[in-house]
């Protein structure tokens, strides 16, 4: 995932460790995502478009190790190749044809030229103009044609992944995200914000904020990043709590995960948001964050109130009392999440005698929780064994095993209600 501040005039650009972390997340997400698109043993084709809107020059050298590292276009290509081989294993009778298009956009002419060179060197040159498109220019300029391409390829679903690893935070307007989700029902966006770039906020409140230029309100009222750092106990939590609701509302996505990338110096200043229209995609991304627990960090709650608490002192105190600031997707974070869900879920279920299906419970609460569906089911199974809830299948069977819980199973208050506070 590349940025315009990299230089490909004289060969591969230097790559920082935080960008390596983003590469690793993208690779893991695609690896986990492809199998979800093959839902039937009789499926014959998988149709998808992957768009890298800030593709870069294709190759880097690590800034400390000197190792040659291929960029996000090749992560996309290789992930699909690996998934195709894994899905079409020897025991599968009906093979799945991977009908995947790749559109790589890069604004810098030097970077675009280097990307084309690297594509040839890596053996993909003959695919350019077929399933691989290399576009030089601004992503926003090409966006309408890209959306139309996706719509023609998959008219009903618009199934696509947009990797928008922008440099800074002003290159992807909210109106464009809204257009993507309105036109393409199964689109996903992986969007980054370089939080350090917020230092460009106008100090004079009368001036127009760069946030307003991309369709977001000037929630910081002209405050500089340095002012926010100096005066807010946890400035990252403050930024997240102020911006996040406006971003998801403007984009129009139904499901989202917004977590920070941790830098080698401590807590990272890169904010990564995954926006989608389907809860399964959201759950896959959440699983990946847990997989990369040493890379990502969350500022907020651990139960079903991840963002409702906003930026409040009690959250800061909870973290600082544990000797660290933030939620790092480690074993301690998982334990705290499970404990909180043991309290939050019964309160939710007890509010309605008719209960709700697991699918509805997860879909309506997952945006407010760092928990995966797997964690939800583990807690539900435990609660059912304790008699705190009932889990009933459509045919009337009662369940207490997390592994048995299906989307259509109903989560109900127990017939013999326990006093719950």
C-alpha positions in Angstrom: 0.0 0.0 0.0 1.8 3.1 -1.2 1.8 6.8 -0.8 2.7 9.8 -2.9 5.6 10.7 -0.6 7.5 7.6 -1.7 10.1 8.0 -4.4 10.5 5.5 -7.3 12.7 7.6 -9.6 15.7 5.5 -8.8 14.3 2.1 -8.0 12.2 0.7 -5.1 11.1 3.2 -2.4 11.8 2.8 1.3 9.1 1.2 3.3 8.3 1.9 7.0 7.3 -0.8 9.4 3.8 0.5 9.8 3.3 0.0 6.1 4.5 -3.6 6.5 1.8 -4.0 9.1 -0.8 -2.8 6.6 0.5 -5.2 4.0 0.2 -8.1 6.5 -3.3 -7.2 7.4 -4.4 -7.0 3.7 -2.8 -10.4 3.0 -4.5 -12.0 6.0 -7.8 -10.5 5.2 -7.8 -11.6 1.5 -6.7 -15.0 2.6 -9.6 -15.4 5.0 -12.1 -13.5 2.7 -11.8 -15.6 -0.5 -13.2 -18.8 1.1 -16.3 -17.0 2.3 -17.1 -16.3 -1.4 -17.2 -20.0 -2.2 -20.3 -21.1 -0.1 -21.3 -24.2 -2.1 -19.4 -27.3 -3.2 -21.3 -26.9 -6.5 -20.1 -23.4 -7.1 -18.4 -23.0 -10.4 -17.2 -19.4 -10.5 -16.1 -16.6 -8.2 -16.5 -13.1 -9.5 -14.8 -10.2 -7.8 -13.0 -6.9 -8.6 -10.1 -5.7 -6.4 -9.3 -2.0 -6.7 -6.1 -0.5 -5.3 -6.6 3.2 -5.6 -3.2 4.3 -4.4 -1.1 1.4 -5.7 2.4 2.9 -5.6 5.4 1.6 -7.5 5.0 -2.0 -6.7 8.3 -2.7 -4.9 10.0 -1.4 -1.8 13.1 -1.9 0.3 12.5 -2.1 4.1 14.0 1.0 5.7 15.9 -1.0 8.4 16.5 -4.5 7.0 16.9 -3.6 3.3 14.7 -6.5 2.3 12.9 -6.2 -1.0 9.1 -6.1 -0.4 6.4 -6.3 -3.0 3.6 -3.8 -2.7 -0.2 -4.2 -2.3 -0.9 -4.9 -6.0 1.1 -8.1 -5.7 -0.4 -9.0 -2.3 -3.8 -8.9 -4.1 -2.6 -11.0 -7.0 -0.8 -13.6 -4.9 -3.6 -13.9 -2.3 -6.0 -14.8 -5.1 -3.6 -17.4 -6.6 -3.0 -19.0 -3.2 -6.8 -19.0 -2.4 -7.6 -20.6 -5.8 -5.1 -23.4 -5.2 -6.3 -23.9 -1.6 -10.0 -24.0 -2.6 -9.5 -26.2 -5.7 -7.8 -28.9 -3.7 -7.5 -32.4 -5.0 -10.6 -33.7 -3.3 -12.9 -31.0 -4.7 -14.8 -32.5 -7.6 -16.2 -29.3 -9.1 -13.4 -26.7 -9.5 -14.0 -23.0 -8.9 -13.0 -20.6 -11.7 -11.5 -17.4 -10.2 -12.9 -14.6 -12.3 -11.1 -11.7 -10.6 -10.3 -8.3 -12.1 -7.5 -6.1 -10.7 -7.5 -2.4 -11.1 -4.3 -0.6 -9.9 -4.4 3.2 -9.9 -1.4 5.4 -9.2 -1.2 9.2 -9.5 2.5 9.6 -9.6 4.0 9.0 -13.1 7.3 7.8 -11.7 5.5 5.3 -9.4 3.1 4.2 -12.1 6.1 3.5 -14.4 7.9 1.6 -11.7 4.7 -0.4 -11.1 4.4 -1.4 -14.7 8.1 -2.4 -14.7 7.6 -4.5 -11.6 4.4 -6.1 -13.0 6.5 -7.3 -16.0 9.4 -8.5 -13.8 7.0 -10.5 -11.6 5.5 -12.3 -14.6 2.2 -10.6 -14.8 2.9 -8.5 -17.9 0.8 -10.6 -20.3 -2.3 -10.1 -18.1 -2.2 -6.3 -18.4 -5.1 -5.1 -20.4 -7.0 -8.3 -19.6 -7.7 -9.1 -16.0 -5.1 -6.6 -14.8 -5.5 -2.8 -15.5 -2.8 -0.3 -14.7 -4.2 3.3 -14.5 -2.1 6.4 -14.1 -3.8 9.3 -12.6 -5.9 10.4 -9.6 -8.2 7.8 -8.1 -11.1 10.2 -7.9 -10.8 10.9 -11.6 -11.0 7.2 -12.5 -13.6 6.3 -9.8 -16.8 6.6 -12.0 -15.3 4.3 -14.7 -14.1 1.8 -12.1 -17.5 1.7 -10.4 -19.1 1.2 -13.9 -16.6 -1.6 -14.6 -17.5 -3.4 -11.3 -21.2 -3.0 -12.0 -20.9 -4.6 -15.4 -18.9 -7.5 -14.1 -21.3 -8.2 -11.2 -24.6 -6.4 -11.9 -26.5 -7.7 -8.9 -23.9 -7.7 -6.2 -21.2 -5.3 -7.3 -18.8 -7.5 -5.3 -15.6 -5.6 -4.9 -12.8 -4.5 -2.5 -11.4 -1.0 -2.7 -8.0 -0.7 -1.0 -7.7 3.1 -0.4 -4.4 3.5 1.5 -4.2 7.3 1.0 -1.3 9.5 2.0 -2.8 11.8 4.6 -6.5 12.0 5.0 -7.9 14.3 2.3 -7.6 12.2 -0.9 -10.9 10.2 -0.5 -14.0 12.4 -0.1 -16.9 11.0 1.8 -19.2 11.6 -1.3 -17.1 9.1 -3.2 -17.4 6.5 -0.5 -21.2 7.0 -0.5 -21.2 6.6 -4.3 -19.4 3.3 -4.1 -21.8 1.9 -1.5 -24.9 3.2 -3.3 -23.9 1.7 -6.6 -22.2 -1.6 -5.4 -24.2 -3.4 -2.7 -21.4 -5.9 -1.8 -18.5 -3.4 -2.0 -15.9 -3.2 0.8 -13.5 -0.3 1.5 -10.2 -0.6 3.4 -9.4 3.1 4.2 -6.5 4.6 6.1 -6.0 8.0 7.7 -2.6 9.3 8.6 -3.5 11.0 11.9 -0.3 13.0 12.0 -1.7 14.8 8.9 -4.4 16.4 11.1 -1.7 18.8 12.1 -2.7 20.8 9.0 -5.9 21.9 10.7 -6.4 25.6 10.3 -5.6 27.4 13.6 -8.0 30.2 12.7 -11.6 29.0 13.3 -12.8 31.2 10.5 -10.8 29.3 7.9 -12.2 26.3 6.1 -11.1 23.0 7.6 -9.5 20.3 5.3 -12.1 18.0 6.9 -14.9 20.1 5.3 -13.2 19.7 1.9 -13.8 15.9 2.1 -17.4 16.2 3.3 -16.8 15.9 7.1 -17.7 18.6 9.7 -14.9 20.6 11.3 -15.4 18.7 14.6 -12.1 20.1 15.9 -13.1 23.7 15.4 -9.7 24.8 14.1 -7.7 23.0 16.8 -4.2 21.8 15.8 -3.1 18.2 16.4 -0.5 19.6 18.8 -3.2 21.4 20.8 -5.3 18.2 20.9 -2.3 16.2 22.0 -1.4 18.7 24.8 -4.9 19.0 26.2 -6.7 15.7 25.7 -5.8 12.8 28.0 -5.8 10.4 25.1 -5.8 12.3 21.9 -6.3 9.2 19.7 -9.5 8.2 21.5 -10.6 11.8 21.2 -10.0 11.9 17.5 -11.7 8.5 17.0 -14.8 9.5 19.1 -15.2 12.8 17.2 -14.7 11.6 13.6 -15.8 8.0 13.5 -19.6 8.6 13.6 -19.5 11.2 10.9 -17.4 9.0 8.6 -19.7 5.9 8.7 -22.8 8.1 8.4 -21.4 9.9 5.4 -20.1 6.7 3.7 -23.4 4.9 4.2 -21.8 1.6 5.0 -23.7 -0.8 7.4 -20.7 -2.5 9.0 -17.3 -1.1 10.1 -14.2 -1.7 12.1 -11.9 1.3 13.0 -8.7 0.5 14.8 -5.2 2.1 15.0 -2.0 0.6 13.7 0.7 0.5 16.3 4.1 1.9 15.4 7.5 0.6 16.5 7.6 3.6 18.9 4.4 2.6 20.7 0.9 3.5 19.7 0.5 4.1 16.0 -0.8 7.2 14.4 -2.4 5.4 11.4 -6.1 4.8 11.6 -7.4 1.9 9.5 -11.2 1.6 8.8 -12.9 -1.3 7.1 -16.3 -0.4 5.7 -18.7 -2.9 4.2 -22.4 -3.7 3.7 -22.2 -7.3 5.0 -21.7 -8.6 8.5 -19.6 -11.6 7.4 -17.0 -9.3 5.8 -16.9 -7.3 9.0 -16.4 -10.4 11.1 -13.6 -11.6 8.9 -11.8 -8.3 9.3 -12.3 -8.4 13.1 -10.8 -11.9 13.2 -7.8 -10.6 11.4 -7.3 -7.8 13.9 -7.2 -10.5 16.6 -4.8 -12.5 14.5 -2.5 -9.5 14.4 -2.8 -8.6 18.1 0.7 -7.1 18.2 -0.1 -4.7 15.4 -3.5 -3.1 16.1 -4.9 -1.2 19.0 -8.4 0.1 19.9 -9.4 3.0 22.1 -12.8 2.3 23.7 -14.9 -0.3 25.4 -14.7 -4.1 25.2 -18.3 -5.1 25.4 -21.3 -3.9 23.3 -20.5 -0.3 24.0 -17.3 0.1 22.1 -18.2 3.6 20.8 -21.2 4.6 22.9 -18.8 5.4 25.8 -17.0 7.8 23.4 -14.1 9.6 25.0 -14.7 9.5 28.7 -12.4 9.5 31.8 -13.7 6.1 33.1 -12.4 4.4 29.9 -9.0 6.1 30.3 -8.8 5.1 34.0 -9.8 1.5 33.2 -6.9 1.2 30.8 -4.3 3.1 32.8 -5.0 1.0 35.9 -4.0 -2.0 34.0 -0.7 -0.5 33.2 -1.3 0.2 29.6 -3.4 2.4 27.4 -5.7 0.9 24.9 -7.1 -2.4 23.9 -4.5 -4.5 22.1 -6.4 -7.7 21.0 -4.4 -9.9 23.3 -5.4 -12.6 25.8 -6.2 -10.0 28.5 -8.4 -8.0 26.1 -10.2 -11.2 25.1 -10.8 -12.0 28.8 -12.2 -8.5 29.5 -14.4 -8.7 26.4 -15.9 -12.1 27.4 -16.5 -10.8 31.0 -18.2 -7.7 29.6 -20.4 -9.6 27.1 -21.5 -11.9 30.0 -23.1 -8.8 31.4 -24.2 -6.9 28.3 -25.9 -9.8 26.3 -28.4 -10.9 29.0 -29.4 -7.2 29.6 -30.1 -7.0 25.9 -32.0 -10.3 25.6 -34.0 -9.7 28.8 -35.4 -6.5 27.2 -37.5 -8.6 24.8 -39.4 -11.7 25.8 -39.4 -12.9 22.2 -35.7 -12.7 22.0 -33.9 -12.5 18.7 -31.9 -14.7 16.3 -28.2 -15.0 16.6 -27.8 -13.4 13.2 -29.9 -10.4 14.3 -28.1 -10.1 17.7 -24.7 -10.1 15.9 -25.7 -7.8 13.1 -27.3 -5.2 15.3 -24.5 -5.0 17.9 -21.2 -6.0 16.2 -20.3 -2.5 15.1 -20.2 -1.5 18.8 -18.0 -4.4 19.8 -14.4 -5.6 19.2 -15.7 -9.2 19.6 -15.9 -11.6 16.7 -18.9 -13.9 16.1 -16.7 -16.7 17.5 -16.4 -14.8 20.8 -20.1 -14.0 20.9 -20.9 -17.7 20.5 -18.5 -18.7 23.2 -20.2 -16.3 25.6 -23.7 -17.4 24.6 -22.8 -21.0 25.1 -21.5 -20.2 28.6 -24.6 -18.2 29.4 -26.9 -21.0 28.3 -25.1 -23.5 30.5 -25.5 -21.2 33.4 -29.2 -20.8 32.7 -28.9 -17.1 32.0 -30.4 -17.4 28.5 -32.0 -20.0 26.3 -30.7 -20.9 22.8 -33.4 -22.6 20.7 -33.2 -23.9 17.2 -36.1 -23.5 14.7 -37.1 -27.1 15.4 -37.3 -26.5 19.2 -34.0 -28.0 20.2 -32.1 -26.3 23.1 -28.4 -25.7 22.7 -25.6 -25.0 25.1 -22.6 -25.5 22.9 -21.0 -22.6 21.1 -20.1 -24.8 18.2 -23.7 -25.7 17.6 -25.1 -22.1 17.4 -26.4 -21.2 14.0 -27.6 -17.8 12.5 -31.2 -18.9 12.7 -31.1 -20.0 16.4 -33.1 -17.8 18.7 -31.6 -16.3 21.8 -34.3 -16.0 24.5 -34.7 -15.0 28.2 -34.8 -18.3 30.2 -38.1 -19.7 31.2 -37.0 -19.6 34.9 -35.6 -16.0 34.9 -32.7 -15.4 37.2 -32.4 -12.0 39.0 -30.0 -10.1 36.8 -28.4 -6.7 37.6 
